[in-house]
Amino acid sequence: LSSLRGLRLQRFAAVVGSEGAGAVADGMRVAITFVLKRDDTGAVMDTSEAQGPLEFTCGQQEIFPALDDGVRGMTVGEQRTISLGENAFGPVDLQRVMEFPLEKLPEGVTEGVQLQMQGPQGPMLGTVKKLTDTTATLDLNHPFAGLPCTMSVTIHTITPAPSLEVEVVSQGDGKTFPKPGDKLTMHYIGTLAEDGSQFDSSRDRGDPFQFTIGVGQVIKGWDVGVMKMSLGERSILKIPSKLGYGSRGAGGAIPPNADLVFDVELLKIN
């Protein structure tokens, strides 16, 4: 994400709560409102208006490096424009533009529509680029791949980050670590910290879990904790409720405000 161009920097009157901090620094939990724009056309690509502030912990590789660097030193209410460059969402890979049988796509699909498809390593998003009587050409690159962009950000809150513990059970290769956007294959066992009761297990099912890290597909504790693991590593993640399911819980299995413990193994990075 990046900021709007041409917006003047300005400071708004704001009060930092008792749990807050004066300025953004590594290890602080930050919530921002933003508008993302293309540099070349000025078109708005994304905004926090609909979904609310974007939250991340500064310096923990949860977000684009340029955004991480750009918010350091900012205070609540301060606004800044931050250039994200051309490859914040990855470069355009022509090998990810593929042809599929039209019969595999939903009926009535049109060019320009975005579809979610099941790929060999899990769900993939694709944009329909071309249709013929028998085939459809899909672009599986991120819709913003290769686009130069900037982001206008305003600091909404700054608070100490909830504490996440990672206890290594068996070491990985020590050199191959996930990064945002990677598709991972993992085994896990999930239990409640309070009483140790198990609520889910991919090992019991014999079916490893696949997901894309760093894009909000899993709870924040996974996005943060798994990023610290190397390929082949097995670890225990002790996740506070604020980085889990919070006050809403999850169905009948996970009560509100429950701290969680996950036994996780990083099997594959795709």
Secondary structure, DSSP 8 states (H G I E B T S, - for coil): -B--TT----B------TT--SS--TTEEEEEEEEEEETTT--EEEESTTT--EEEETTTTSS-HHHHHHHTT--TTBEEEEEEES-TT----GGGEEEEEGGGS-TT--TT-EEEEEETTEEEEEEEEEE-SSEEEEE-S-TTTT--EEEEEEEEEEEE----EEEEEE---SS----TT-EEEEEEEEEETTT--EEEEHHHHT--EEEETTTTSS-HHHHHHGGG--TT-EEEEEE-GGGTTGGG-BTTTB-TT--EEEEEEEEEE-
